Structures are given as C-alpha cells and as structure tokens.
Amino acid sequence: MIDIKQLKREIENKIKEKGLESPYYIPFDKKNSQPWVFHLFYKDGKFMMKF
C-alpha cells in the first residue's frame, strides 16, 4: 500500500532542498499550461517535476 502522506513529505523535502519553494505548484496535472509554475506528477513509478 502506498503511503501518500510519506510521499507528500518526501516531495516537500525535495522542493525545500532544491530551493524551489513557491506558491505556484500544480500537483498531478502535467497538461495544465499555466506559465511560471512547477507541475508535479507521477509517471513510471516516479514522482516527476516539469517546469
């Protein structure tokens, strides 16, 4: 079973580690075309980020 809360913490920690904290995140919608946002999504068993 996937622990969503743990995965969320891991993602938030990575964001902080890389200095990418921003109010402009669109989780799990890589088709959204808003400019200047980070798109977080899950693909091939990995969480990914599209800028």
Secondary structure, 3 states (H helix, E strand, C coil): CCCHHHHHHHHHHHHHHCCCCCCCEEECCCCCCCCCCEEEEEECCEEEEEC
